Amino acid sequence: MARGQAAAALAAAVIGLAGCSASMTRAEHRAAQDELHNKYEVWLAAHRREAQAAKAEAAECAAEAAEQRQRQADRITRLERSLAAKEVRVRAGGKKGRVTAAPTGALISAVSAAVPSAAAVRPRGDGLTVVLPADLLFAEGAFALHQQGRHVIGALAQALVGSRVWIMVAGHTDPMLGADAAWAVSSAQAGAVVQALQLAGMDPSRLVLRAHAGYAPDSGAPSQRVELIVHVRAPREG
């Protein structure tokens, strides 16, 4: 708006000069026109610089978004290859040619696309494990999901709800905590995730809650985390 007003003012001034030429000498008129022209050129150069800067910023944002999409696609590809490499086919019931297999890449892809890069998705036996760092879901010391945590669990539920899977939600926390606090934290955080999955449409009969406190360390994962262990077939008891 300010640039438009400035341009309009310059144009009005030029028109005004044309009307006042009778009271000015030719030299004065020419000098005034040159001054206005110079001011307009300065304004135009500034406008062009701003437009160029905005264009460069937009291009940078687009490049960053494309790079993020490519990283996500590469991540999904690696997971699918890992799944294919670990896929185990077992002849079932002695019937020739009939086999059972590990879950398809479609489920891995759907889950991987649903979670942010801070999470980890790992093929696991007849299913997969989703490792969610606690700070992705909860504020420090909190047991209720924060806004981002609700979004993450909601997206995961949407990716899983149509697959009729069984999910064990396991809470883990810092082994340095006292035993009572560790059990309480891991149980309460796992419970918050179970409740959010149920509210998002998951069948509660297919959800299991488990708390590990700090007694199930994993060198490849943060000590404070919630894991979703997803099975495509009903897990065995025990």
Secondary structure as UniProt FT lines:
FT   HELIX           2..19
FT   HELIX           21..23
FT   HELIX           26..86
FT   STRAND          90..91
FT   TURN            93..94
FT   TURN            96..97
FT   STRAND          99..100
FT   HELIX           105..114
FT   TURN            117..118
FT   STRAND          120..124
FT   TURN            125..126
FT   STRAND          127..133
FT   HELIX           134..136
FT   TURN            140..141
FT   HELIX           147..160
FT   HELIX           161..163
FT   STRAND          166..172
FT   TURN            175..176
FT   HELIX           179..199
FT   TURN            200..201
FT   HELIX           204..206
FT   STRAND          207..211
FT   TURN            213..214
FT   TURN            219..220
FT   STRAND          225..231
//
